[in-house]
């Protein structure tokens, strides 16, 4: 597990600020996604040989959509390439390998995943859990809103202040 305070202050916040998509709710949903998807960074490859990778457990079809989104937004693409990506430009297979060890790039891709949906990120934990379910886990996914909330409560200290 990655300490959630350090994950937030050392990776999530600076990355989201750099790419121009930071806010408290943005930070919370990215952190919550990590808590739910990988037990707050405990797993970087999916158990049982599944296709998901990185601390946000991204899958290749979603990564293809993320890369397409980034390439259509010049400022975002510039920040990603100049600051967070080591891989050869836009090679999705290489990006999938890189997000296993490059938590900053994985964070970019998690935030971009949510940017692909027009709804603003809700203020409440339950609203964020519902957004995660629909946008990230999908209706067909095994996770539930209740799972997301339980993961948040298990990993996030009650005194963690996100500002």
C-alpha positions as CSV (number, residue, x, y, z in Angstrom):
1,X,0.0,0.0,0.0
2,X,1.1,3.5,-0.7
3,X,0.5,6.0,2.1
4,X,-2.5,8.0,0.9
5,X,-1.2,11.3,2.3
6,X,2.1,10.9,0.4
7,X,0.3,9.6,-2.7
8,X,-1.8,12.7,-2.7
9,X,0.8,15.3,-1.8
10,X,3.7,13.9,-3.8
11,X,2.0,12.5,-6.9
12,X,-1.7,13.2,-7.4
13,X,-1.7,16.9,-6.5
14,X,1.4,18.0,-8.4
15,X,0.5,15.9,-11.5
16,X,-3.1,17.2,-11.7
17,X,-1.9,20.8,-11.2
18,X,0.7,20.4,-13.9
19,X,-1.8,19.1,-16.4
20,X,-4.3,21.9,-15.5
21,X,-7.0,19.6,-14.1
22,X,-6.7,19.9,-10.4
23,X,-9.4,20.6,-7.8
24,X,-10.2,19.0,-4.5
25,X,-12.9,16.8,-6.0
26,X,-10.5,15.8,-8.9
27,X,-7.9,14.8,-6.3
28,X,-10.5,12.9,-4.2
29,X,-11.8,10.8,-7.1
30,X,-8.3,9.9,-8.3
31,X,-7.3,8.9,-4.8
32,X,-10.5,7.0,-4.3
33,X,-10.0,5.2,-7.6
34,X,-6.6,4.1,-6.4
35,X,-8.0,2.9,-3.1
36,X,-10.7,0.9,-4.8
37,X,-8.8,-0.5,-7.8
38,X,-5.5,-1.5,-6.2
39,X,-5.9,-1.3,-2.4
40,X,-4.2,2.1,-2.5
41,X,-1.3,1.0,-4.6
42,X,-0.8,-2.5,-3.2
43,X,-1.2,-4.0,-6.7
44,X,0.3,-2.8,-9.9
45,X,-0.7,-5.7,-12.1
46,X,-4.1,-7.4,-11.9
47,X,-4.3,-10.5,-9.8
48,X,-4.9,-13.8,-11.7
49,X,-3.3,-12.5,-14.9
50,X,-6.0,-10.0,-15.8
51,X,-5.4,-7.1,-18.2
52,X,-5.5,-4.2,-15.7
53,X,-2.3,-2.4,-14.8
54,X,-1.0,0.3,-12.6
55,X,-2.2,1.7,-9.3
56,X,-5.5,2.6,-11.0
57,X,-5.8,-0.7,-12.7
58,X,-6.2,0.7,-16.2
59,X,-7.2,-1.5,-19.1
60,X,-6.0,-1.2,-22.7
61,X,-9.4,-0.2,-24.3
62,X,-9.7,2.6,-21.9
63,X,-6.1,3.6,-22.4
64,X,-6.7,3.8,-26.2
65,X,-9.6,6.2,-25.5
66,X,-7.4,8.2,-23.0
67,X,-4.6,8.6,-25.6
68,X,-7.1,9.7,-28.2
69,X,-8.5,12.3,-25.8
70,X,-5.0,13.6,-24.9
71,X,-4.0,13.9,-28.5
72,X,-7.0,16.1,-29.2
73,X,-6.0,18.6,-26.5
74,X,-2.7,20.3,-27.3
75,X,-2.0,21.8,-23.9
76,X,-2.7,18.5,-22.1
77,X,-0.6,16.6,-24.7
78,X,2.3,18.9,-24.3
79,X,2.3,18.6,-20.5
80,X,2.0,14.8,-20.6
81,X,4.8,14.4,-23.1
82,X,7.1,16.9,-21.6
83,X,6.7,16.0,-17.9
84,X,5.1,12.6,-17.2
85,X,5.7,10.2,-20.1
86,X,8.8,8.2,-20.7
87,X,7.4,5.9,-23.4
88,X,7.6,6.5,-27.1
89,X,4.8,8.8,-28.0
90,X,1.3,7.3,-27.9
91,X,2.3,3.6,-28.2
92,X,-0.5,2.2,-26.0
93,X,1.2,-1.1,-25.3
94,X,4.3,0.8,-24.0
95,X,2.1,3.1,-22.0
96,X,0.4,0.1,-20.4
97,X,3.8,-1.2,-19.4
98,X,5.0,2.2,-18.1
99,X,2.0,2.8,-15.8
100,X,3.1,-0.2,-13.8
101,X,6.1,1.7,-12.4
102,X,5.4,5.3,-13.4
103,X,2.7,6.4,-10.9
104,X,2.7,9.9,-12.2
105,X,1.7,8.8,-15.7
106,X,-0.8,6.4,-14.3
107,X,-2.3,9.4,-12.4
108,X,-2.5,11.4,-15.6
109,X,-4.3,8.6,-17.3
110,X,-6.8,8.1,-14.4
111,X,-7.7,11.8,-14.4
112,X,-8.0,11.8,-18.2
113,X,-10.3,8.8,-18.0
114,X,-12.8,11.0,-16.0
115,X,-12.2,14.0,-18.3
116,X,-13.8,12.0,-21.1
117,X,-17.1,12.3,-19.4
118,X,-18.9,15.7,-19.4
119,X,-20.3,15.5,-15.8
120,X,-18.4,17.4,-13.1
121,X,-16.9,15.4,-10.4
122,X,-19.4,15.4,-7.4
123,X,-18.6,16.9,-4.0
124,X,-19.8,14.0,-2.0
125,X,-18.2,10.6,-1.4
126,X,-21.3,8.8,-2.5
127,X,-21.5,11.0,-5.7
128,X,-17.8,10.2,-6.4
129,X,-18.5,6.5,-5.8
130,X,-21.4,6.6,-8.2
131,X,-19.3,8.4,-10.8
132,X,-16.5,5.8,-10.4
133,X,-19.0,3.0,-10.9
134,X,-20.5,4.4,-14.1
135,X,-17.4,6.0,-15.7
136,X,-14.5,3.8,-14.5
137,X,-15.8,0.4,-13.3
138,X,-18.7,0.5,-15.8
139,X,-22.1,-1.0,-15.3
140,X,-20.7,-4.4,-16.2
141,X,-17.9,-4.2,-13.7
142,X,-17.9,-6.3,-10.5
143,X,-17.3,-3.3,-8.2
144,X,-20.1,-1.5,-6.4
145,X,-20.7,2.0,-5.0
146,X,-20.6,0.4,-1.6
147,X,-17.2,-1.2,-2.4
148,X,-15.7,2.2,-3.3
149,X,-17.0,3.8,-0.1
150,X,-15.7,1.0,2.0
151,X,-12.2,1.3,0.3
152,X,-12.2,5.0,0.9
153,X,-13.0,4.5,4.6
154,X,-10.4,1.7,4.9
155,X,-7.5,3.6,3.5
156,X,-8.2,7.3,4.0
157,X,-7.5,8.7,7.5
158,X,-10.4,10.8,8.8
159,X,-8.0,13.6,9.5
160,X,-6.6,13.8,5.9
161,X,-7.4,17.2,4.7
162,X,-7.5,17.7,0.9
163,X,-7.1,21.4,0.0
